[in-house]
Amino acid sequence: MDNMFNKKIETMSREKIKELQLKRLRETVHRVYNNVPFYRKKLNEKGVKPQDIKTLEDIKKLPFTTKNDLRDNAPFSMLTLPLEEYIELHASSGTTGTPITVCYTPQDIEVWSEVMARCLTMSGLTKKDVFQNPIPYGTFTGAFGFHYGAQKVGALVVPTGKGQSERQIKLMKYYGTTFVSGVASYILHLGQVARDMGIEPNDLKLHSGLFGAEMFTKELKKKIEEMWGIDVHDIYGLTEMCGPGVSTDCDEHDGLHLWEDHFLVEVVDPVTLEPVDVEEEGELVITTLTKEGMPLLRYRTRDISKLYDAKVCNCGRTHVKHAPVKGRSDDMIIIRGTNIYPGQIETVLMKNPMVGSNWRMIITREEGMDQLTVEVESNEKLDEKTKKNLENLLRDEIKSIITLTPRVVVLPPKGIPMEGLKAKRVVDKRNTH
């Protein structure tokens, strides 16, 4: 397999990976203990000194870090160095509450570029590619991560930034774009725009795309592949780690390789915080191993996934694989006592060829009862009878998965407003009265 950016590291033996992880974990614990009052206090409370970390198992002695810890210490109290040592700042796209601020030293930017270059190369990017980056450039981490990584690979970057969908399509055509990045729901929206302009997405020169920033089901992936005729890869990351670049799926498409030389991953039960077994679902907890400016110990991502048994993948990479993120532990919605993940509904909708790219669930309370309405766009305008049949079919299919009967409303293409960067899949109106 030739699509490796750093073959030596990507195929390193498990033994060597573990050695490197331990060395870097110990350095990180020393760094935060000596330079971050928040961590020194936390470690002292647990009676743990940096020298107590002798094996990778000892990570269990370290405290967890949560989003609220970062908020309480925002913007700069989690930093290990004086502010003048930092050259860039990013903040989370803030799907929940105050944004989380992360600051980068030149070395941190270098590491971020490296992990992104690996992810992009794994997804088929080479220096021959014209790489279009339709992600908002700004405090959101996405665009810059892709930009730095693609430059490191040596591709030609077209930094189109956010929105202006018709312009995105015109530029794809004009520059002969071959590789695209972005948010999964936006690329489907772009395909729809191209068709409205009389351009078949499949006729453009694109061969591959790497998408992330939101939950991403197999069915959604397939829809993008069919619409654009491209190979689709999934990228995982979060602002608190670096941004995108923590892991990506290889050509086997059966899990995402997580870069273990930079991140130490655990999976815990989101309630008890006890470790779960390999192949068992839980919350991803990640410790940064090479972050200089703002290292984090055992950061609770809230993302639900599982690790696969670490064996060498057919692609030759040795780094551990995790399942595509199923949702966030705080994404789970309880309707009439039933636990529902938006991904379960997306899976049903995206399997249907008549369904367009956008959908959302609206939860209301009527006469003391929770009601779930699923709004979904159709691929093209439908007559009343076809629309009714589709609504009934989708209602029954969703019911068979979540055991609750939703109302289903099929809207014409573009019937759901696009707001912001990430698709808003859940509108909970229960608490607004």
C-alpha positions as CSV (number, residue, x, y, z in Angstrom):
1,M,0.0,0.0,0.0
2,D,1.5,3.2,-1.1
3,N,-0.9,5.7,0.5
4,M,1.1,6.4,3.6
5,F,2.5,9.7,4.5
6,N,4.9,8.4,7.2
7,K,5.4,4.7,6.6
8,K,7.9,4.2,9.4
9,I,5.5,5.5,12.1
10,E,2.3,4.2,10.5
11,T,3.6,0.6,10.4
12,M,5.6,0.7,13.7
13,S,5.4,-2.5,15.8
14,R,2.8,-2.5,18.6
15,E,5.6,-2.9,21.1
16,K,7.4,0.2,19.8
17,I,4.1,2.1,19.8
18,K,3.6,1.2,23.5
19,E,7.2,2.2,24.5
20,L,6.8,5.5,22.8
21,Q,3.4,6.1,24.4
22,L,4.7,5.5,27.9
23,K,7.7,7.8,27.4
24,R,5.5,10.5,26.0
25,L,2.8,10.0,28.7
26,R,5.4,10.5,31.4
27,E,6.7,13.6,29.8
28,T,3.2,15.0,29.5
29,V,2.3,14.3,33.1
30,H,5.5,16.1,34.2
31,R,4.7,19.0,32.0
32,V,1.2,19.6,33.3
33,Y,2.2,19.0,36.9
34,N,4.9,21.6,36.7
35,N,3.1,24.2,34.6
36,V,-0.7,24.0,35.0
37,P,-2.0,24.8,38.4
38,F,-5.3,23.1,37.6
39,Y,-3.6,19.7,37.0
40,R,-1.2,20.1,39.9
41,K,-4.2,20.6,42.2
42,K,-6.0,17.6,40.7
43,L,-3.0,15.3,40.9
44,N,-2.3,16.4,44.5
45,E,-5.9,15.7,45.5
46,K,-5.5,12.2,44.1
47,G,-2.1,11.8,45.8
48,V,-0.4,11.2,42.5
49,K,3.1,12.4,41.6
50,P,4.4,12.4,38.0
51,Q,7.0,9.7,39.0
52,D,4.1,7.3,39.9
53,I,3.4,6.8,36.2
54,K,5.5,3.7,35.5
55,T,3.4,1.8,33.0
56,L,0.6,2.6,30.6
57,E,-1.8,1.0,33.0
58,D,-1.0,3.8,35.5
59,I,-3.0,6.1,33.3
60,K,-6.0,5.0,35.5
61,K,-4.4,6.9,38.4
62,L,-4.8,10.2,36.5
63,P,-7.8,12.5,36.8
64,F,-10.3,12.9,34.0
65,T,-10.7,16.3,32.3
66,T,-14.1,17.5,31.1
67,K,-15.4,20.3,28.9
68,N,-16.5,22.2,32.0
69,D,-12.9,22.1,33.3
70,L,-11.8,23.8,30.1
71,R,-14.7,26.3,30.4
72,D,-13.8,27.1,34.0
73,N,-10.2,27.8,33.1
74,A,-10.9,29.6,29.8
75,P,-9.4,31.2,27.9
76,F,-5.8,30.8,28.9
77,S,-5.5,29.1,32.3
78,M,-4.8,25.6,30.9
79,L,-1.7,26.7,29.1
80,T,1.8,25.4,30.0
81,L,3.8,28.4,28.6
82,P,3.6,32.2,28.6
83,L,1.1,33.5,26.0
84,E,3.9,35.0,23.9
85,E,5.1,31.4,23.0
86,Y,1.8,30.7,21.1
87,I,1.1,31.6,17.5
88,E,-2.5,30.5,16.8
89,L,-5.8,30.0,18.7
90,H,-8.9,28.1,17.8
91,A,-12.2,27.6,19.5
92,S,-14.8,24.8,19.2
93,S,-17.7,25.2,16.9
94,G,-19.6,25.3,20.1
95,T,-22.5,22.9,19.5
96,T,-23.0,23.2,23.3
97,G,-22.4,26.3,25.4
98,T,-19.4,28.6,25.6
99,P,-16.7,27.8,23.0
100,I,-13.6,25.9,24.2
101,T,-10.4,27.8,23.4
102,V,-7.2,26.0,22.4
103,C,-3.8,27.7,21.8
104,Y,-1.0,26.2,19.6
105,T,2.7,26.7,19.7
106,P,4.7,26.3,16.4
107,Q,5.5,22.7,17.4
108,D,1.7,22.0,18.0
109,I,0.9,23.3,14.5
110,E,3.7,21.1,13.1
111,V,2.1,18.0,14.8
112,W,-1.3,18.9,13.6
113,S,-0.1,19.3,10.0
114,E,1.6,15.8,10.3
115,V,-1.5,13.9,11.6
116,M,-3.7,15.7,9.0
117,A,-1.2,14.8,6.2
118,R,-1.4,11.2,7.3
119,C,-5.2,11.3,7.3
120,L,-5.4,12.9,3.9
121,T,-2.8,10.6,2.3
122,M,-4.8,7.6,3.7
123,S,-7.8,9.0,1.9
124,G,-6.0,9.2,-1.4
125,L,-4.6,12.8,-1.5
126,T,-1.3,13.2,-3.3
127,K,0.8,16.1,-4.5
128,K,-0.9,15.8,-7.9
129,D,-4.3,16.8,-6.5
130,V,-6.2,20.0,-6.6
131,F,-7.7,20.1,-3.1
132,Q,-10.8,22.2,-2.5
133,N,-11.5,23.2,1.1
134,P,-15.1,24.4,1.5
135,I,-14.9,24.8,5.3
136,P,-15.2,28.2,7.1
137,Y,-11.8,29.7,7.8
138,G,-11.9,31.2,11.2
139,T,-11.8,30.2,14.8
140,F,-13.4,26.8,13.9
141,T,-10.5,24.3,13.6
142,G,-11.7,22.5,10.5
143,A,-10.4,24.5,7.6
144,F,-6.9,25.2,9.0
145,G,-6.3,21.5,9.9
146,F,-7.2,20.4,6.3
147,H,-5.2,23.3,4.9
148,Y,-2.0,22.6,6.8
149,G,-2.2,18.9,6.1
150,A,-2.9,19.2,2.4
151,Q,0.0,21.7,2.1
152,K,2.3,19.3,3.9
153,V,1.3,16.5,1.4
154,G,2.1,19.0,-1.4
155,A,-1.4,19.2,-3.0
156,L,-2.6,22.5,-4.5
157,V,-5.0,24.0,-2.0
158,V,-8.0,26.0,-3.1
159,P,-9.2,27.7,0.1
160,T,-12.8,28.4,-0.9
161,G,-14.0,28.7,2.7
162,K,-17.6,28.6,3.7
163,G,-20.8,28.8,1.7
164,Q,-21.6,30.5,-1.7
165,S,-22.5,27.0,-2.9
166,E,-22.9,27.9,-6.6
167,R,-19.4,29.5,-6.5
168,Q,-18.0,26.3,-5.0
169,I,-19.3,24.3,-7.9
170,K,-18.1,26.8,-10.5
171,L,-14.6,26.7,-9.0
172,M,-14.6,22.9,-8.9
173,K,-15.3,23.0,-12.6
174,Y,-12.9,25.8,-13.4
175,Y,-9.9,24.5,-11.4
176,G,-10.6,20.8,-12.0
177,T,-10.8,20.0,-8.3
178,T,-10.0,16.3,-7.7
179,F,-10.3,16.1,-3.9
180,V,-12.7,17.8,-1.5
181,S,-13.1,18.1,2.3
182,G,-15.8,19.3,4.5
183,V,-18.8,18.4,6.5
184,A,-20.8,15.4,5.3
185,S,-24.2,17.2,5.2
186,Y,-22.8,20.1,3.3
187,I,-21.3,18.0,0.5
188,L,-24.8,16.5,-0.1
189,H,-26.2,20.0,-0.2
190,L,-23.5,21.0,-2.8
191,G,-24.5,18.0,-5.0
192,Q,-28.1,19.2,-5.0
193,V,-26.9,22.8,-5.9
194,A,-24.8,21.4,-8.8
195,R,-27.9,19.5,-10.1
196,D,-29.9,22.7,-9.9
197,M,-27.2,24.4,-12.0
198,G,-27.5,21.6,-14.6
199,I,-24.2,20.0,-13.6
200,E,-24.1,16.3,-12.6
201,P,-21.7,16.1,-9.6
202,N,-20.4,12.8,-11.0
203,D,-19.2,14.6,-14.2
204,L,-16.7,16.8,-12.3
205,K,-13.1,15.6,-11.8
206,L,-13.3,14.6,-8.2
207,H,-12.0,11.2,-7.1
208,S,-12.1,11.4,-3.3
209,G,-13.3,13.3,-0.3
210,L,-12.6,13.4,3.4
211,F,-15.5,14.5,5.7
212,G,-16.1,14.9,9.3
213,A,-17.4,17.3,12.0
214,E,-20.6,15.4,12.6
215,M,-22.1,12.0,13.0
216,F,-21.6,10.1,9.8
217,T,-23.5,6.8,9.1
218,K,-22.6,4.2,6.5
219,E,-25.8,5.1,4.7
220,L,-24.9,8.8,4.4
221,K,-21.5,7.8,3.2
222,K,-23.0,5.6,0.5
223,K,-25.3,8.5,-0.6
224,I,-22.3,10.8,-1.1
225,E,-20.4,8.1,-3.0
226,E,-23.3,7.6,-5.4
227,M,-24.1,11.3,-5.9
228,W,-20.5,12.4,-6.5
229,G,-18.9,9.1,-7.8
230,I,-16.1,9.5,-5.3
231,D,-14.3,7.4,-2.6
232,V,-15.5,8.8,0.8
233,H,-13.4,8.7,4.0
234,D,-14.4,9.7,7.5
235,I,-12.2,11.8,9.7
236,Y,-12.5,12.2,13.5
237,G,-11.1,14.9,15.7
238,L,-12.0,17.5,18.2
239,T,-10.8,21.0,19.0
240,E,-9.5,19.9,22.3
241,M,-7.0,17.5,20.7
242,C,-5.9,19.7,17.8
243,G,-9.0,19.7,15.6
244,P,-9.6,17.1,12.9
245,G,-6.7,14.6,12.5
246,V,-7.1,12.2,15.4
247,S,-8.2,9.3,13.2
248,T,-9.4,8.3,9.7
249,D,-10.6,5.2,7.9
250,C,-8.3,3.5,5.4
251,D,-9.4,1.8,2.2
252,E,-10.7,-1.1,4.1
253,H,-13.4,1.2,5.5
254,D,-13.9,-0.9,8.6
255,G,-12.9,1.5,11.4
256,L,-10.7,4.6,11.8
257,H,-7.0,4.3,12.6
258,L,-6.1,6.5,15.6
259,W,-2.6,8.0,15.7
260,E,-1.3,6.4,18.8
261,D,2.1,8.1,18.7
262,H,0.2,11.4,19.5
263,F,-3.0,10.2,21.3
264,L,-3.6,7.6,24.0
265,V,-7.1,6.4,23.8
266,E,-9.3,4.6,26.4
267,V,-13.0,3.6,26.2
268,V,-14.9,3.9,29.5
269,D,-18.5,3.4,30.6
270,P,-20.0,6.9,30.5
271,V,-21.7,6.4,33.8
272,T,-19.3,4.5,36.0
273,L,-16.1,5.7,34.2
274,E,-14.7,2.2,34.5
275,P,-12.9,0.8,31.4
276,V,-14.9,-1.4,29.1
277,D,-13.6,-4.5,27.2
278,V,-12.2,-4.3,23.7
279,E,-15.1,-4.4,21.1
280,E,-17.4,-3.0,23.8
281,E,-19.1,0.4,23.3
282,G,-18.4,3.3,25.6
283,E,-17.1,6.9,25.7
284,L,-13.8,7.7,24.1
285,V,-11.3,9.2,26.5
286,I,-8.2,10.7,25.0
287,T,-4.9,11.9,26.5
288,T,-2.6,14.0,24.3
289,L,1.0,12.7,24.1
290,T,2.7,15.4,22.1
291,K,0.8,18.6,22.8
292,E,3.2,21.2,24.0
293,G,1.0,24.2,24.6
294,M,-2.1,22.7,26.1
295,P,-1.8,19.0,26.9
296,L,-4.9,17.3,28.2
297,L,-5.1,14.2,30.5
298,R,-7.9,11.7,30.0
299,Y,-10.2,14.1,28.2
300,R,-13.8,12.9,28.1
301,T,-14.9,13.4,24.5
302,R,-18.5,12.3,25.1
303,D,-18.3,10.5,21.8
304,I,-19.6,6.9,21.8
305,S,-17.6,4.3,19.9
306,K,-15.6,1.1,20.5
307,L,-12.0,0.0,19.8
308,Y,-11.4,-3.0,17.6
309,D,-8.9,-5.7,18.5
310,A,-5.4,-4.3,17.7
311,K,-4.1,-6.5,14.8
312,V,-2.3,-5.3,11.7
313,C,-4.9,-4.1,9.2
314,N,-4.8,-5.2,5.6
315,C,-3.6,-1.7,4.8
316,G,-0.4,-2.4,6.7
317,R,-1.0,0.1,9.5
318,T,-0.6,-1.0,13.1
319,H,-2.4,1.8,14.9
320,V,-5.5,0.9,16.7
321,K,-8.9,1.2,15.0
322,H,-12.1,2.5,16.5
323,A,-15.7,2.3,15.1
324,P,-17.2,5.3,13.5
325,V,-18.6,7.5,16.2
326,K,-22.2,6.5,16.9
327,G,-23.2,9.7,18.6
328,R,-22.4,11.7,21.7
329,S,-23.3,10.5,25.1
330,D,-25.1,13.9,25.4
331,D,-26.7,13.5,22.0
332,M,-28.9,10.6,23.2
333,I,-32.5,11.8,23.4
334,I,-35.0,10.2,25.7
335,I,-38.5,10.3,24.3
336,R,-41.2,8.6,26.4
337,G,-38.6,6.7,28.2
338,T,-37.0,5.4,25.1
339,N,-33.3,6.1,24.3
340,I,-32.9,7.3,20.8
341,Y,-29.7,8.3,18.9
342,P,-30.2,10.6,15.8
343,G,-28.0,8.1,13.9
344,Q,-30.6,5.4,14.1
345,I,-33.1,7.6,12.3
346,E,-30.5,8.8,9.7
347,T,-29.7,5.1,8.9
348,V,-33.3,4.5,7.9
349,L,-33.7,7.7,5.9
350,M,-30.5,7.6,3.9
351,K,-31.2,4.0,2.7
352,N,-34.2,5.3,0.7
353,P,-33.3,6.6,-2.8
354,M,-36.2,9.0,-2.8
355,V,-34.9,10.8,0.2
356,G,-32.8,14.0,-0.2
357,S,-29.9,15.2,1.8
358,N,-31.4,17.0,4.7
359,W,-33.5,15.9,7.6
360,R,-34.3,16.7,11.3
361,M,-36.2,15.5,14.2
362,I,-38.5,17.8,16.1
363,I,-39.6,16.9,19.6
364,T,-42.6,18.5,21.2
365,R,-44.9,17.9,24.1
366,E,-48.6,17.7,23.4
367,E,-51.2,17.1,26.1
368,G,-48.4,15.9,28.4
369,M,-47.0,13.4,25.9
370,D,-43.7,13.6,24.0
371,Q,-44.2,13.6,20.2
372,L,-41.5,13.0,17.6
373,T,-41.8,14.5,14.2
374,V,-39.2,13.6,11.5
375,E,-39.0,16.1,8.7
376,V,-37.1,15.0,5.6
377,E,-36.5,16.4,2.2
378,S,-37.3,14.4,-0.9
379,N,-34.9,14.1,-3.8
380,E,-37.2,15.8,-6.2
381,K,-40.7,17.3,-6.1
382,L,-43.3,14.5,-5.5
383,D,-47.0,14.4,-6.2
384,E,-49.3,14.2,-3.2
385,K,-49.9,10.4,-3.4
386,T,-46.2,9.5,-3.7
387,K,-45.4,11.8,-0.9
388,K,-48.0,10.2,1.4
389,N,-46.7,6.7,0.5
390,L,-43.2,7.7,1.3
391,E,-44.2,9.2,4.6
392,N,-46.0,6.0,5.6
393,L,-43.1,3.8,4.5
394,L,-40.5,5.9,6.4
395,R,-42.8,6.0,9.5
396,D,-43.0,2.2,9.6
397,E,-39.3,1.7,9.1
398,I,-38.3,4.2,11.8
399,K,-40.9,2.7,14.1
400,S,-39.4,-0.8,13.6
401,I,-36.0,0.5,14.8
402,I,-36.9,2.9,17.7
403,T,-40.2,1.2,18.7
404,L,-41.9,4.6,18.8
405,T,-44.2,5.8,16.1
406,P,-43.1,9.2,14.8
407,R,-44.9,11.6,12.5
408,V,-43.1,11.8,9.2
409,V,-43.3,14.9,7.0
410,V,-41.7,14.8,3.6
411,L,-40.8,18.3,2.4
412,P,-39.6,19.3,-1.1
413,P,-35.9,19.7,-1.9
414,K,-34.3,22.5,0.2
415,G,-37.4,22.5,2.4
416,I,-35.3,22.5,5.6
417,P,-33.3,25.7,6.1
418,M,-29.5,25.2,6.3
419,E,-28.3,27.1,9.4
420,G,-24.6,27.3,10.3
421,L,-21.9,24.8,9.5
422,K,-23.2,21.6,11.0
423,A,-26.7,20.3,10.2
424,K,-29.0,20.7,13.1
425,R,-30.5,17.3,13.4
426,V,-32.4,17.7,16.7
427,V,-34.9,20.4,17.6
428,D,-36.2,19.8,21.1
429,K,-39.1,22.1,21.8
430,R,-40.2,20.4,25.0
431,N,-38.6,22.8,27.4
432,T,-39.4,26.0,25.6
433,H,-42.9,26.6,26.9
